[in-house]
Amino acid sequence: MIRVLGIKFRQTGKVYYFDPGDLEVDGHQHAIVETARGMEYGDITGPVKEVNDNEIVAPLKPVIRFATKEDDRIFEENKKKEKDAFNVCLEKIEKHGLEMKLVDVEYTFDRNKILFYFTADGRVDFRELVKDLAYVYHTRIELRQIGVRDETKAMGGYGICGRPFCCHSWQTDFIPVSIRMAKDQNLSLNPSKISGSCGRLMCCIKYEEEVYRELNKKLPKPGDTATTEDGYHCVVDSVNILKQKIRVIVQMDNDEKEAREYGPDELKFQKRSRKNNNRQNEKISDEEMKALKALEQE
């Protein structure tokens, strides 16, 4: 077991482990630590704890000190400088006519580097922009192109649920979300209904996936054939996953058909038509399916 202290550098950023040495957390909220980018100011996520060796990436960087009032002042001053740098960069982008959208600016704690995060549809030649920014700030300049999900995470907003975006408020890592998950939950495959502001499938589709997967184990698919408890042949028309109810079309003795509803244990299935999936039920074309696949979060 190894003693570690958890530090994160953004509100919803990952928690990184550092070597606390002889320090013990006692009311301190921030610390100065050594990172690959130099000294950084981070939020302490909890008390010093012990973790297994396989949970860390050796060697651990040390915690230099708990943040002092002077460190707090420098951090707040950097935040103000970031806003100014954002406006300056916007002016330079417009000056050079670059097809890029500036999303965020970050100063390293020691001000040895300024990072500019942007989105763009393709590659951008920003060499002249870097030269201009370096001339203004006389420090190292780094431009990083990020994806639409990272942009949404950085800028924040509200989802259709009325709550702040999960990625901006509490979710530290992006989770894989696939069209299969939407199908398992019988969600509409209309992109406008299942995609978030980032243009990718909503993260919340993943949250209940395990429950729906378990509920689906006893349920057939539309098109499966079965026999009712009283001996009538029927074809599955639709299923209600949460209620665990199956709507079937029953072939009666007088050649008439009747719609009935059963539980999964009240039917004896004869044939499960696995090829008859939700894609056929919703009449999704190859082009539409290709567009839906583009929404998946990997």
Buried (B, 14 or more C-beta within 10 A) or exposed (E): EBBBBBBBBEEBBEBBBBBBBEBEBEEEEBBBBBBEBEBBBBBBBEEBBEEEEEEBEEEBBBBBBBBEEEBEEBBEEBEEBBEEBBEBBEEBBEEBEBEBEBBBBBBBBBBEBBBBBBBEEEEBEBEEBBEBBEEBBEBEBBBEBBEBBBBBBBEBEEBEEEEEBBBBEEEEEBBEBBBEBBBBBBBEBEBEEBBBBBBBBBBBBBEBBEEBEEBBEEBBBBBBBBBBEEEBBBBBBBBEBEEBBBBBBBBEEEEEEEEBEBEBEBBEEEEBBEEBBBBEBBEBEEEBBEEBEEBBBE
